[in-house]
Amino acid sequence: MGYVVDGVELKTDEQGFLLEPDYRDEAVKVIAAAEGIELTDAHWEVVNFLRDEYKANGHTPNFRTMLKDVQAIRPGADSKALYDLFPLGPAKQGAKVAGLPQPLGKGGY
């Protein structure tokens, strides 16, 4: 399963995660549409957070760490709010929509 962004098919693993990160906003839009997610400002905040974490650490955080860090940038965010954004799992589905490779282990470090 690949995604076509700007006429180019992006390579994915068997679960639909990109093999190499793609930081273009258009990639996020294409992947979100394939996941059935209509992007809001809250989605973009999480996407940008996950991209920044990946750039800084080479991987994305697990859900517990993600929740703590997202609360710092989005006060009042809780696990329900993140699952409302990414119902298949904020750490994994969020990373997929952000155009990042599959998280390590159970969703990162």
C-alpha positions as CSV (number, residue, x, y, z in Angstrom):
1,M,0.0,0.0,0.0
2,G,1.5,3.3,-1.0
3,Y,0.4,6.9,-1.0
4,V,0.6,9.1,-4.1
5,V,1.8,12.6,-3.2
6,D,2.4,15.2,-6.0
7,G,2.4,12.3,-8.5
8,V,5.0,10.2,-6.7
9,E,4.2,7.0,-4.9
10,L,5.7,6.9,-1.4
11,K,7.0,3.5,-0.2
12,T,5.3,2.0,2.8
13,D,5.5,-1.1,5.0
14,E,2.7,-3.7,5.0
15,Q,0.8,-1.6,7.7
16,G,0.9,1.6,5.6
17,F,3.7,3.4,7.5
18,L,6.2,5.3,5.3
19,L,9.6,3.7,5.1
20,E,11.2,7.2,5.1
21,P,9.8,10.3,6.7
22,D,8.0,12.8,4.5
23,Y,7.6,16.2,6.1
24,R,5.4,17.7,3.4
25,D,2.0,18.9,4.5
26,E,0.5,17.4,1.4
27,A,1.7,13.9,2.6
28,V,-0.1,14.4,5.8
29,K,-3.3,15.3,3.9
30,V,-3.1,12.3,1.7
31,I,-2.4,9.8,4.6
32,A,-5.1,11.4,6.8
33,A,-7.6,11.0,4.0
34,A,-6.6,7.4,3.6
35,E,-7.1,6.9,7.4
36,G,-10.5,8.6,7.3
37,I,-9.4,11.5,9.3
38,E,-10.5,15.1,8.7
39,L,-7.6,17.3,9.8
40,T,-8.2,20.0,12.3
41,D,-5.9,22.5,14.0
42,A,-5.6,20.0,16.9
43,H,-4.5,17.3,14.5
44,W,-1.8,19.6,13.1
45,E,-0.5,20.4,16.6
46,V,0.0,16.7,17.3
47,V,1.5,16.1,13.8
48,N,4.0,18.9,14.2
49,F,4.9,17.7,17.7
50,L,5.5,14.2,16.4
51,R,7.6,15.5,13.5
52,D,9.7,17.6,15.8
53,E,10.2,14.6,18.1
54,Y,11.2,12.4,15.2
55,K,13.7,15.0,13.9
56,A,15.2,15.5,17.3
57,N,15.3,11.8,18.4
58,G,15.1,9.7,15.3
59,H,11.8,8.2,16.6
60,T,8.5,9.2,18.2
61,P,7.5,8.9,21.8
62,N,5.3,6.2,23.3
63,F,1.8,7.2,24.3
64,R,2.5,8.0,28.0
65,T,5.3,10.4,27.0
66,M,3.4,11.8,24.1
67,L,0.4,12.6,26.4
68,K,2.6,14.4,28.9
69,D,4.4,16.4,26.2
70,V,1.2,17.3,24.3
71,Q,-0.4,18.5,27.5
72,A,2.4,21.0,27.7
73,I,1.6,22.5,24.3
74,R,-2.2,21.9,24.5
75,P,-3.4,22.4,28.1
76,G,-6.4,20.3,29.0
77,A,-5.5,17.6,26.4
78,D,-6.1,14.1,27.9
79,S,-6.0,10.6,26.6
80,K,-9.6,10.8,25.4
81,A,-8.9,14.0,23.4
82,L,-5.9,12.3,21.7
83,Y,-8.0,9.2,20.9
84,D,-10.7,11.4,19.5
85,L,-8.1,12.7,17.1
86,F,-6.4,9.4,16.3
87,P,-8.9,6.6,17.2
88,L,-6.6,3.7,16.2
89,G,-4.0,4.9,18.7
90,P,-2.5,8.4,19.0
91,A,1.2,7.2,19.1
92,K,0.9,4.9,16.1
93,Q,-1.8,6.4,14.0
94,G,-0.5,9.9,14.8
95,A,2.9,8.9,13.5
96,K,1.5,7.4,10.4
97,V,-0.6,10.5,9.6
98,A,2.5,12.7,10.4
99,G,4.3,10.9,7.5
100,L,6.7,9.1,9.8
101,P,8.0,5.5,9.8
102,Q,6.4,3.0,12.1
103,P,7.2,3.7,15.8
104,L,9.5,1.5,17.8
105,G,8.0,-1.2,20.1
106,K,4.7,-0.1,21.4
107,G,4.8,3.4,20.0
108,G,8.3,4.8,20.5
109,Y,10.6,5.4,23.4
